[in-house]
Amino acid sequence: MKISPLYLLILLAFYTSCSNKKVKQGSVTYSIDYQLPDSLNRYLIYLPKSAVVYFKGDSAVSIQQMNDESTTIITDKPTNFMRVLLRSSAKKYVIDYNKAEQAGEAPAKLGFIYVASTETKTIFGHKTLKYTLTDKATGESSEAWFTKEVSIIPNSLTMAFDTGHGVPLAFTTNQNGMVIKTTVKEIKFEPVPAGIFSTPAGYAPLTPKQLRDMPVEN
C-alpha cells in the first residue's frame, strides 16, 4: 500500500438548489487536474482525476478513487466532524480529524483575500463570477468561479472557501507546490444512496499523526 499518495489525497482534499432554494440532498461530480513539482511527479498516476460528493442536510461525503485505492471524506458542518477512510486492496484505515487538525491540513490555513472581477462565464448551466484569491499565509494567488444560482453545503473539496461569495464551480488551489484545478461537471438533486455516510466494518483506526509518520512504500 502506497501511503504517501493516499496522504496526498487528504492534502488535496483540504484544499448547495436552484434560485437559492435550499435542496436537502443530491450529488456533485468534479473533474480534477494536477500540476505537481518534479519531486512529486511520480505520484501523478495514483491521483484520481474525478471526485463524487453526496450531500444531505448538513452532511457531505466525497469519494475519490484511482484503481484499487480510494479516499472517502465524511463531514458534518455543525459538529465539525471529519472522518477519512483510506482503502486499498491490502489495507483499510479510518482517521478522525478534530477541528484544529482539519485546519492544520487545509489549504489557505488563514483563509483567502477575495477580489471580484467583472469576468463571468457559464459552468454547467450556471452563471459564475471570477474571483482572484490570495492566500493570507503565503501570498500566493489563484482563481475561483462562484455562482449564487445554486446553494450546496460545503464539502471537503470546497470547505476552505467563504460561502458568502456563493458556490465555487471551478477553482484552483496551491498547497506545498501542488496546483490542483477542480471543476464541477455535474450536479444532481436526488436522494443519496442508502448508508453513504456510514463507515463500513474492517477499517483500522489511525490518528492523523500516525498517518503522517508512516514510511513511504515504493
Secondary structure, 3 states (H helix, E strand, C coil): CCHHHHHHHHHHHCCCCHHHCCCCEEEEEEEEEEECCHHHHHHHHHCCCEEEEEEECCEEEEEEEECCEEEEEEEECCCCEEEEEEECCCCEEEEEECHHHHHHHCCCCCCEEEEEEEEEEEECCEEEEEEEEEECCCCCEEEEEEECCCCCCCCCCCCCCCHHHCEEEEEEEEECCEEEEEEEEEEECCCCCCCCCCCCCCCEEECHHHHHHCCCCC
